[in-house]
Amino acid sequence: MSTNSLLSQIPRNLAGKTVLITGASSGIGRSTAFEFSRTQPDINLILAARRIETVQEVAKEIEAESGGRTKVLALKLDVSDLAAVKRFWEVEVPREWKERGVDVLVNNAGGVRGLEHVGEIAEEDVATMIGVNVMGLIGLTQHVVRHFKNDRGGKGDIVNIGSIAGREPYAGGSIYCATKAAVRSFSDSLRRENISNQIRVIEIDPGQVETEFSVVRFRGDKAKADAVYAGCDPLGPEDIAGVIVFAVGQRQGVVLADSLIFPQHQAGAGAVYKRPA
Ligand SMILES: NC(=O)c1ccc[n+]([C@@H]2O[C@H](COP(=O)([O-])OP(=O)(O)OC[C@H]3O[C@@H](n4cnc5c(N)ncnc54)[C@H](OP(=O)(O)O)[C@@H]3O)[C@@H](O)[C@H]2O)c1
């Protein structure tokens, strides 16, 4: 019997895999790309987001840091555009990458717009949140699950980034909370559909993480975004990245189906302790 710790087996379990990460230009997606390469440099990464120059920069940094061991493909993708998702999967991912196959999809692209109450929410914001967080996530997953079933012998990992907001709705978050509840429900159905094969469905629900998330919510107003984190110690994107890599790095028979990650000062969507100013 091996006396190696299970943790020490994670790099070996990841060796040679190909991981596709959406929303890799920033925050949790960007950190996840680095964390995979730092845990196992002999890994292949497909990084996608709308800001292609930023993704290309991330790709260059990872390739340099890994001494060229990590192969990184940077591609432009707006997940809310389902025709673009189809084109991305069928045409833009090069043949050699397709033939090698994708082992892991990290559905991370997503975000929130505003804090308006129902009746005051711009239709465009409703469409954006549902389009990216729900339609986009489902759209890409359909292609990748088909690939797992048709080309990979019914094997592969889908990692869906949900949120505490999907478990605990709050005033001003109606649409965002609904989209993340949809992600959670989608993950649960997908997991049940795949218990007879080797497709693992992993849902990771972060609490408060300091990324561009709040800057996007407040439409670029950095002062408003900073105020969200004043007097508390939010998670960093690398904290969530570590959990994602830990989950994917488990041996095939282990599914880290569901996890909720808070910073110390948080115990719910509305339960956040702030130090007095
Ligand atoms: N930060 C938090 O407190 C928190 C808490 C719980 C859950 N989450 C979830 O964590 C995930 C990552 O968010 P984050 O905190 O890392 O925020 P972030 O720094 O704003 O990153 C969001 C990423 O999603 C990408 N994205 C947005 N719209 C997209 C689209 N239409 N097509 C493709 N990519 C798109 C962005 O890239 P481009 O702009 O370049 O396209 C960016 O790379 C999201 O699903 C979010 O809901 C965050």
The ligand as an SDF file (V2000), in Angstrom:
LIG
                    3D

 48 52  0  0  0  0  0  0  0  0999 V2000
  -16.1400   37.7070   -6.7980 N   0  0  0  0  0  0  0  0  0  0  0  0
  -17.1010   37.1910   -6.0530 C   0  0  0  0  0  0  0  0  0  0  0  0
  -17.3780   37.6710   -4.9230 O   0  0  0  0  0  0  0  0  0  0  0  0
  -17.8560   35.9750   -6.5370 C   0  0  0  0  0  0  0  0  0  0  0  0
  -18.6460   35.2870   -5.6050 C   0  0  0  0  0  0  0  0  0  0  0  0
  -19.3490   34.1760   -6.0370 C   0  0  0  0  0  0  0  0  0  0  0  0
  -19.2850   33.7680   -7.3410 C   0  0  0  0  0  0  0  0  0  0  0  0
  -18.5210   34.4590   -8.2450 N   0  0  0  0  0  0  0  0  0  0  0  0
  -18.4940   33.9780   -9.6320 C   0  0  0  0  0  0  0  0  0  0  0  0
  -17.1720   33.7180   -9.9980 O   0  0  0  0  0  0  0  0  0  0  0  0
  -17.0580   33.7970  -11.4310 C   0  0  0  0  0  0  0  0  0  0  0  0
  -15.8420   34.6260  -11.7810 C   0  0  0  0  0  0  0  0  0  0  0  0
  -16.0130   35.9520  -11.3200 O   0  0  0  0  0  0  0  0  0  0  0  0
  -14.8430   36.8270  -10.7230 P   0  0  0  0  0  0  0  0  0  0  0  0
  -15.1680   37.1270   -9.3260 O   0  0  0  0  0  0  0  0  0  0  0  0
  -13.5280   36.2350  -11.0500 O   0  0  0  0  0  0  0  0  0  0  0  0
  -15.1000   38.1990  -11.5230 O   0  0  0  0  0  0  0  0  0  0  0  0
  -14.2610   38.9540  -12.6510 P   0  0  0  0  0  0  0  0  0  0  0  0
  -12.9010   39.2970  -12.1530 O   0  0  0  0  0  0  0  0  0  0  0  0
  -15.1540   40.0730  -13.0930 O   0  0  0  0  0  0  0  0  0  0  0  0
  -14.1240   37.8790  -13.8210 O   0  0  0  0  0  0  0  0  0  0  0  0
  -15.2050   37.5390  -14.6520 C   0  0  0  0  0  0  0  0  0  0  0  0
  -14.6660   36.8460  -15.8860 C   0  0  0  0  0  0  0  0  0  0  0  0
  -15.7730   36.4690  -16.7040 O   0  0  0  0  0  0  0  0  0  0  0  0
  -15.5170   36.8930  -18.0350 C   0  0  0  0  0  0  0  0  0  0  0  0
  -16.7520   37.1800  -18.7510 N   0  0  0  0  0  0  0  0  0  0  0  0
  -17.7390   38.0450  -18.4160 C   0  0  0  0  0  0  0  0  0  0  0  0
  -18.6860   38.0590  -19.3620 N   0  0  0  0  0  0  0  0  0  0  0  0
  -18.2760   37.1680  -20.3090 C   0  0  0  0  0  0  0  0  0  0  0  0
  -18.8190   36.7360  -21.5590 C   0  0  0  0  0  0  0  0  0  0  0  0
  -19.9730   37.2270  -22.0400 N   0  0  0  0  0  0  0  0  0  0  0  0
  -18.1410   35.8060  -22.2730 N   0  0  0  0  0  0  0  0  0  0  0  0
  -16.9620   35.3050  -21.8140 C   0  0  0  0  0  0  0  0  0  0  0  0
  -16.3930   35.6910  -20.6670 N   0  0  0  0  0  0  0  0  0  0  0  0
  -17.0540   36.6060  -19.9290 C   0  0  0  0  0  0  0  0  0  0  0  0
  -14.6430   38.1340  -17.9040 C   0  0  0  0  0  0  0  0  0  0  0  0
  -13.8070   38.2820  -19.0620 O   0  0  0  0  0  0  0  0  0  0  0  0
  -14.0360   39.3180  -20.2480 P   0  0  0  0  0  0  0  0  0  0  0  0
  -14.6090   40.5760  -19.6540 O   0  0  0  0  0  0  0  0  0  0  0  0
  -12.6660   39.4810  -20.8140 O   0  0  0  0  0  0  0  0  0  0  0  0
  -14.9620   38.6220  -21.1840 O   0  0  0  0  0  0  0  0  0  0  0  0
  -13.7700   37.7540  -16.7110 C   0  0  0  0  0  0  0  0  0  0  0  0
  -12.6390   37.0200  -17.1560 O   0  0  0  0  0  0  0  0  0  0  0  0
  -18.3840   34.3720  -11.9180 C   0  0  0  0  0  0  0  0  0  0  0  0
  -19.1790   33.3150  -12.4220 O   0  0  0  0  0  0  0  0  0  0  0  0
  -19.0040   34.9600  -10.6700 C   0  0  0  0  0  0  0  0  0  0  0  0
  -20.3890   35.0080  -10.7330 O   0  0  0  0  0  0  0  0  0  0  0  0
  -17.8050   35.5470   -7.8680 C   0  0  0  0  0  0  0  0  0  0  0  0
  1  2  1  0
  2  3  2  0
  2  4  1  0
  4  5  1  0
  4 48  2  0
  5  6  2  0
  6  7  1  0
  7  8  2  0
  8  9  1  0
  8 48  1  0
  9 10  1  0
  9 46  1  0
 10 11  1  0
 11 12  1  0
 11 44  1  0
 12 13  1  0
 13 14  1  0
 14 15  2  0
 14 16  1  0
 14 17  1  0
 17 18  1  0
 18 19  2  0
 18 20  1  0
 18 21  1  0
 21 22  1  0
 22 23  1  0
 23 24  1  0
 23 42  1  0
 24 25  1  0
 25 26  1  0
 25 36  1  0
 26 27  1  0
 26 35  1  0
 27 28  2  0
 28 29  1  0
 29 30  1  0
 29 35  2  0
 30 31  1  0
 30 32  2  0
 32 33  1  0
 33 34  2  0
 34 35  1  0
 36 37  1  0
 36 42  1  0
 37 38  1  0
 38 39  2  0
 38 40  1  0
 38 41  1  0
 42 43  1  0
 44 45  1  0
 44 46  1  0
 46 47  1  0
M  CHG  2   8   1  16  -1
M  END
$$$$
